[in-house]
Amino acid sequence: MHSEFSFLDGYCRLEELIEGAKARDIKALALTDHFNMSGTVPFYKLARTQNIKPVLGAEINLGPPEYFHLVLLAKNNQGYIHLMELLTHALMRGGNEHHVKWEELRTKSPGLIALSGCRRGEIPSLLMQGKKEQAQTRARAYRNLFGQRNFYLEIAPSFSSLLKKRVVQLSRDTGLPLVGTNNVHYLHPEEEKEHSQFLVLQKISRGKYPPHDGGQYLLGAAEMEKSFQNYPEALINAEEIAERCNVTLDLNDLHLPSLDLPEGITPETALEKLVCSYHRSSSKDYNERLQRELEIIKRTGFAGYFLIVHDIVSFCLRHNIPVNARGSAVGSYVGYLLGMGTVDPVAHNLYFERFLNPERSSSPDIDLDISHTGRKKVLEYLYDKYGEGKIAHIGAFSTFAGRAAVHDAAKALGLDEQEASYYSSLVRSSYFPLEQSMELAAHSNAVSQDDPRINEVLSLAGSLLGRTRHLTQHSSGVVLASEGLTNYTALQYSRDGEVITQLDMHGVEALGLLKIDLLGSRFQSAIQLTQSEVKDGRNLEVRAHSLPANDRKTYKNLGRGHSMGVFQLESTGTRILMGRMKPRDLKDLIAATSLYRPGPLKSGMAENYLQRRKRGEQGPPPHPALGEVLKDSLGTIIWQEQVMATARVLAGYSLGQADILRRAMSKKKPVEMAAERKEFVRESKKRGVDEAQAEEIFDLLSHFSSYCFNKAHAAAYAQLIYQTAYLKTYFPLEYMVALFNSHWGDRGRISKYLLECRRMNIEVLGTDINRSSSFFSLEGKSLRLGLAAVHNIGVRGVQAILEEREKRRFASFDDFLQRIQSRKALSISAIESLIRCGAFSEFGHCYDLLWKLPGSVKLYRTGNSRGRSPLVMDGKGWGWGEEWEKISLQRQLRWEYENLGYFISGNPLDLVAAFNPGKQVSTNLIFSEPEVKSFRLAGLVTLIRVRRNEKGSPVYLVEMEDREGNVEFYASPSQGWNAQVGDLIEVEIFCPSRENSYQLFLKKLLRKKSLRTVLGIT
């Protein structure tokens, strides 16, 4: 069987494959993806649920010098491990043609059964060439390697009659057994055309088109018997192999890395001792909470998990790397004591059972936010501690999405690259079906509806959507094992050269391996860099985890909507929410983080909460006993923990049972819901709740469970919001330079943060050859742009400049040219970019420098300058006249746009009289004046995304920047919207009702002008 994990070769989705096998009365299936074991765990689980015996294997390349296919099946767990080791060694050896060597196969053959393979196998190839004696010799060699009855000659319905005849004769000549196989690449016979087109993608991706036979679809039991009616022993042997292959995957036990503990000390004892050393409270609530958590951890066997994560956190703290848990792990008091988070779960009514439920068998999941600059150090520490082969990045599967599906479908159908790119560019959004997405371009006549190829492209693209394309690297997941990882999964290199598992996160978790998400957070990096800048510049120690609580000035700035550069609060909607809420403490931020999501906004939950908060009233709870449960949310059910608390208070559920109820409600499965309703009502009645009221409350919980958020996760986010807001408030220079550098390379964010600096009256200076560092830096009360921001320079060029400047500053432009050209580190175009960005302003006029540059560079490169250029100016310039004394604003902004990608010296709005600032308001008014409902704005369109409105119709979400900030609003073609990214526009936007909406909408597009035209770019 070749499933979708035979990338760009197998066309079978596993779920459909198992369902098809069940319908065809198939009792056993062998999964033999090509050089891949990514599907083994899900295949194993799915097959067992349908009482189909899973046989685990793979098809390998055997070589060199020639490369042949060989099918390997695992008889037992030893063979399964050997197969994973073979694949790992081959995939990590290097080279373009992955293969297993004969010598490697000899050492790893125990526990394996080999089949001679398809017509690309060695023996079938020899037989097709008429080399009978060589085929006999090689067949006996395989038998000697694998042992008696462990090597079979394969025969399949897709084989030609000649090949079948020769394989059967070889079996008789050598005594080797036949085995009947069905080489499946797609499920149904009518999918043969799609599969053939699918294979073309492999040629496009890998430069080769794999030969294949027709008729490679799944045959039923009766069809197999008919196909092999002349070779009954082949089916008998197939059944025998299925009986002999008995790999058992352990899906119940944990396989944590070994811990370095003193003799006689268990992980449970070590954890309890460690936690109690941090526990200082004498409160009964805290003591009981600690003992309950320790008991659950001991019962579920996760003490080692906590110790390992604590070790990671301790490493981060020792090396001043910001770290903070996110998600349900924040609800653990043990985790809080171990330094995983800074939010007290007891004080904020967070439940440990939401994280680790003792009544449900599943692994807990601890996600750690780490500064992206420090993440590499953490990974290096883990590699050093646990050793090679015991740690790897987790794999992930890239699937065909809208644009890629259309592009590759077009190429598979024979269109050239230009045509394929054209069609894929018409896919405006993956939010819509392909046909509807491409229709979005029709209003601008981007595509002709009469083009006969559209339907063919869309048909094939539609069949590709969601199919697995290749294995890639999970963005943050890392897996640790007590033994070598090849005991559980095959390994390979990612495209970036990292070691990754062939299993994805779900497969890794199912096998009980320790998975930790180490998320590289740029805002954590900003905190780290800010602390460093404050330490260096002010000699102050600032610790994000120990900032003053509930600082009034910090919350005042948030209430004004001044949250650009603050974690999670940069969007228009969140800034409007802050402006309306006027937060006062961390509880407000926890609520805001939970409420600003589609469900709470559309359902009116957010508005209900804000109105009650404004009036200072507590909403009536659905039952008097729930008053305390809903106190923090003013009577509104906001958090998942409140669903659990309601079940505990009214129905007497344990928190573990309550978590199971919460999960059932979120899944909305009718059978589960009916059983849960019956149980909830029965138990509530026992405690004096009226049956009708119990029914009503169950429905209420079920309704809100669709919108409820994990309070523990919200609390972790709220803490990071407060930390970034506080640092921005009290250390604005240090924080902004840290923000720029932690988001370096993201030109969109850099542009937004430049506007925020302008609003904050922070001067941002341009590049200077003697003052700029690589990135942004502090210079007095200003920020200085780094050299690496300039196009064409590159890392090598920046390094050369800084190394030369460290010896001594550049005394003149000629001094710079002579020293840099001797290193051959910068091209003429790179130096031109530096000139146009003002990096040499102290050495003369830009035009003079540009004029002399080519000749000077040529002289210095040929070594004929004799220490000075004959073009050296006399100090008065080249006499260009007064009109050259100053560079026009248009030219300066054009140069910055072309060489930086954003503006430092001004704003292009200043170049167009029609965009007079007296006629429009600043975007900041939207956030600081909550009563204003209509605005007239002018700015630059920086981004357009396609979304759906409440009626399901396509609309555009437009992002626009003015002189001091940015704003998002919705527009549609029916309103006359026809602007594009890169247009300067003046618009009227409005908020339909500030009482129930956090979205802005286009009222009218007043005017537009192309930025390139304004800047004089032809």
Stockholm file with secondary structure:
# STOCKHOLM 1.0

chainA/1-1018         MHSEFSFLDGYCRLEELIEGAKARDIKALALTDHFNMSGTVPFYKLARTQNIKPVLGAEINLGPPEYFHLVLLAKNNQGYIHLMELLTHALMRGGNEHHVKWEELRTKSPGLIALSGCRRGEIPSLLMQGKKEQAQTRARAYRNLFGQRNFYLEIAPSFSSLLKKRVVQLSRDTGLPLVGTNNVHYLHPEEEKEHSQFLVLQKISRGKYPPHDGGQYLLGAAEMEKSFQNYPEALINAEEIAERCNVTLDLNDLHLPSLDLPEGITPETALEKLVCSYHRSSSKDYNERLQRELEIIKRTGFAGYFLIVHDIVSFCLRHNIPVNARGSAVGSYVGYLLGMGTVDPVAHNLYFERFLNPERSSSPDIDLDISHTGRKKVLEYLYDKYGEGKIAHIGAFSTFAGRAAVHDAAKALGLDEQEASYYSSLVRSSYFPLEQSMELAAHSNAVSQDDPRINEVLSLAGSLLGRTRHLTQHSSGVVLASEGLTNYTALQYSRDGEVITQLDMHGVEALGLLKIDLLGSRFQSAIQLTQSEVKDGRNLEVRAHSLPANDRKTYKNLGRGHSMGVFQLESTGTRILMGRMKPRDLKDLIAATSLYRPGPLKSGMAENYLQRRKRGEQGPPPHPALGEVLKDSLGTIIWQEQVMATARVLAGYSLGQADILRRAMSKKKPVEMAAERKEFVRESKKRGVDEAQAEEIFDLLSHFSSYCFNKAHAAAYAQLIYQTAYLKTYFPLEYMVALFNSHWGDRGRISKYLLECRRMNIEVLGTDINRSSSFFSLEGKSLRLGLAAVHNIGVRGVQAILEEREKRRFASFDDFLQRIQSRKALSISAIESLIRCGAFSEFGHCYDLLWKLPGSVKLYRTGNSRGRSPLVMDGKGWGWGEEWEKISLQRQLRWEYENLGYFISGNPLDLVAAFNPGKQVSTNLIFSEPEVKSFRLAGLVTLIRVRRNEKGSPVYLVEMEDREGNVEFYASPSQGWNAQVGDLIEVEIFCPSRENSYQLFLKKLLRKKSLRTVLGIT
#=GR chainA/1-1018 SS CCBTTSTTTCCBCHHHHHHHHHHTTCCEEEECCBTCCTTHHHHHHHHHHTTCEEEEEEEEEECSSSCEEEEEEESSHHHHHHHHHHHHHHHTSCSSSCCBCHHHHHHTCTTEEEECCSTTBHHHHHHHTTCHHHHHHHHHHHHHHHCTTSEEEEECTTSCHHHHHHHHHHHHHHCCCEEECCCCSBSSGGGHHHHHHHHHHHHHHHSCCCCCCSCCBCCCHHHHHHHTTTCHHHHHHHHHHHHHCCCCCCCSSCBCCCCCCCTTCCHHHHHHHHHHHHCCCCCHHHHHHHHHHHHHHHHHTCHHHHHHHHHHHHHHHHTTCCEEEEGGGGGCHHHHHTTSCSSCTTTTTCCGGGTSCTTSCCCCCCEEEEETTTHHHHHHHHHHHHCTTSEEEEEEEEECCHHHHHHHHHHHTTCCHHHHHHHHHTCCCTTSCHHHHHHTTGGGTCSCTTCTHHHHHHHHHHHHTTCEEEEEEEEEEEEECSSCGGGTCCEEECTTSCEEESSCHHHHHHTTBEEEEEEEEHHHHHHHHHHHHHHHHHCCCCCGGGCCTTCHHHHHHHHTTCCTTSTTCCSHHHHHHHHHHCCCSHHHHHHHHHHSSHHHHHHTHHHHHHHHHHHTCCCCCSSGGGTTTTTTTTTCCCBHHHHHHHHHHHHCCCHHHHHHHHHHHHHTCHHHHHHHHHHHHHHHHHTTCCHHHHHHHHHHHHHHHTTCBCHHHHHHHHHHHHHHHHHHHHCHHHHHHHHHHHTTTCHHHHHHHHHHHHHTTCCEECCCTTTCCSSCEEETTEEECCGGGSTTCHHHHHHHHHHHHHHSCCCSHHHHHHHHHTTTCCCHHHHHHHHHTTTTGGGSCHHHHHHHHHHHHHHHHHTCSTTSCTTCCCSSTTCCCGGGTSCCHHHHHHHHHHHTSSCSSCCGGGGCGGGCGGGSCCTHHHHHCTTCCEEEEEEEEEEEEEEECTTSCEEEEEEEECSSCEEEEEECGGGTCCCCTTEEEEEEEECSCTTTCCCCEEEEEEEEEEHHHHHTCC
#=GC SS_cons          CCBTTSTTTCCBCHHHHHHHHHHTTCCEEEECCBTCCTTHHHHHHHHHHTTCEEEEEEEEEECSSSCEEEEEEESSHHHHHHHHHHHHHHHTSCSSSCCBCHHHHHHTCTTEEEECCSTTBHHHHHHHTTCHHHHHHHHHHHHHHHCTTSEEEEECTTSCHHHHHHHHHHHHHHCCCEEECCCCSBSSGGGHHHHHHHHHHHHHHHSCCCCCCSCCBCCCHHHHHHHTTTCHHHHHHHHHHHHHCCCCCCCSSCBCCCCCCCTTCCHHHHHHHHHHHHCCCCCHHHHHHHHHHHHHHHHHTCHHHHHHHHHHHHHHHHTTCCEEEEGGGGGCHHHHHTTSCSSCTTTTTCCGGGTSCTTSCCCCCCEEEEETTTHHHHHHHHHHHHCTTSEEEEEEEEECCHHHHHHHHHHHTTCCHHHHHHHHHTCCCTTSCHHHHHHTTGGGTCSCTTCTHHHHHHHHHHHHTTCEEEEEEEEEEEEECSSCGGGTCCEEECTTSCEEESSCHHHHHHTTBEEEEEEEEHHHHHHHHHHHHHHHHHCCCCCGGGCCTTCHHHHHHHHTTCCTTSTTCCSHHHHHHHHHHCCCSHHHHHHHHHHSSHHHHHHTHHHHHHHHHHHTCCCCCSSGGGTTTTTTTTTCCCBHHHHHHHHHHHHCCCHHHHHHHHHHHHHTCHHHHHHHHHHHHHHHHHTTCCHHHHHHHHHHHHHHHTTCBCHHHHHHHHHHHHHHHHHHHHCHHHHHHHHHHHTTTCHHHHHHHHHHHHHTTCCEECCCTTTCCSSCEEETTEEECCGGGSTTCHHHHHHHHHHHHHHSCCCSHHHHHHHHHTTTCCCHHHHHHHHHTTTTGGGSCHHHHHHHHHHHHHHHHHTCSTTSCTTCCCSSTTCCCGGGTSCCHHHHHHHHHHHTSSCSSCCGGGGCGGGCGGGSCCTHHHHHCTTCCEEEEEEEEEEEEEEECTTSCEEEEEEEECSSCEEEEEECGGGTCCCCTTEEEEEEEECSCTTTCCCCEEEEEEEEEEHHHHHTCC
//
